[in-house]
Amino acid sequence: MKTFNHRFSCFLLGNLIAFSLIGQMGRMPVFAEETEFETEAAVQTEEPAPTPDPHRSTYYDEPQSNSYTDWPAGPLIESEAAIVMDLDTDAVLYAKNINQKCYPASITKLMTGLLACENLDLSGNFEMSESAAYGIEPGSSSIYADTGEKFTMEQGLMALMLESANEMALRFGELVSGSEKKFVELMNQRARQLTCTRTHFNNPHGLPDDNHYTTARDMAKIAQAAWQNQSFRFFFTTDYYEIPPTNVMKETRYMLNNHHMMAGQTYAYDGVLGGKTGYTDVAGHTLVTFARKNRMNLVVVVLSSVNGGFPDTAALLDYAFDHFEHLNMHVDLNPVPELLPAQKELVKTGPEGCIFPYRKSVTVTVPTGTNREDITREASLLENTAGPYRIKSKYYFHDHQVGFGMQYETQVFRNIIAADQ
């Protein structure tokens, strides 16, 4: 099978190293992210290099969020671009060059895995194709899956997320769309659906390509969609997983999540639940991190970073958890009248107001100690050709959006419109 003997030898060497350390660490991954500190056997053997001294020039780029009125000043970080966003309120707490195009590297696989979870039967099985097994760049992240090797969907997605297996990224593209080219089209379509305006994917794995780029803001939106998919969330928040012997590989594959801020790892941070790492020479380190504390669910994205992005992410999480809190707007969940200028042409007769109840309470993310009276609201009627009319309310702290709420028309309003026509 082409170069399988060499690939198998690399796998065995990786296992020997892993087994020699497993007694000391309790568990050890066989393969690692595509990082500069891998050995030929693809085993991570050392920690990221220290922070540059002196700092890189981008360290001194002041965060754009520091210009928000009455907003806590954010830290200076090595990453060229970064964002902290509340996953529940959409509030951006920290922003540094968030619209700057950067190479994503393997955090691309958040989109790949999301599409797999949205389009495939996760209880099923699959076989590795030759085109996927041998279609990746030699020496890049892999679990050395070979042609005809059988896996469960769960095993494949764990390999994709924990070990950043590039052959799995290619294979899931084939399974979802029939070919890598068609899958890339789907990736870009899904990005547009998520209102990503400065992202273009050109492969499902993130290996270098001039036409493969994203921004911190766009990647936060993709990460939010990944978080909201509970099936997919299971895979990037798992810390350790084993793939037992298969029909081709006779040894167990041991996989440890390469996000070193998870519990028990080098940069462990209380509240970090998981995420995705990435590295290529042209992209630098990229990192997506999900964390929960103080009843806030946050995502942090750092692009073109150093140190794996872990120290920057820790500084951003400290900043967010220390300076912000949720504030309940105490909206009335009972049906209440709501009349907007956009509705005047729709409602020619009938009551002065129309019934648009909130379906759930509205929470905003604001600097600690903010008063509810400091929050303003702007509402607009959303166009909708089918289904209920909706009012989207955006909540602002001065000029910065800190939350949103949705109100949906009741049947009463629909009947008013129908009768008037």
Buried (B, 14 or more C-beta within 10 A) or exposed (E): EEEBEEBBEBBEBBBEBBEEEEEEEEBBBBBBBBBEBBBEBBBBEEEBEEEEEEEBEBBEBEBBBBEBEEBBEBEBBBBBBBBBBBBBBBBBBBBBBBBBBBBBBBBBBBBBBBBBBBEBEBEEEBBBBEBBBBBBEEEBBBBBBBBBBEBBBBBBBBBBBBBBBBBBBBBBBBBBBEEBEEBBEBBBEBBEEBEBEBBBBBBBBBBBBEEBBBBBBBBBBBBBBBBEBEBBBBBBBBBBBEBEEBEBBEBBBBBBBBBBBBEEBEBEBEBBBBBBBBBBEEBBBBBBBBBEBEEBBBBBBBBBBBBBBBBBBBBBBEBBBEBBBBBEBEBEEEBEEBEBEBBEEBBEEBEEBBBBBBEEEBBBBBBEEBEEEBBEBEBEBEEEEEEBBBBEBBBBBEEBBBBBBBBBBBEEBBEBBEEEE
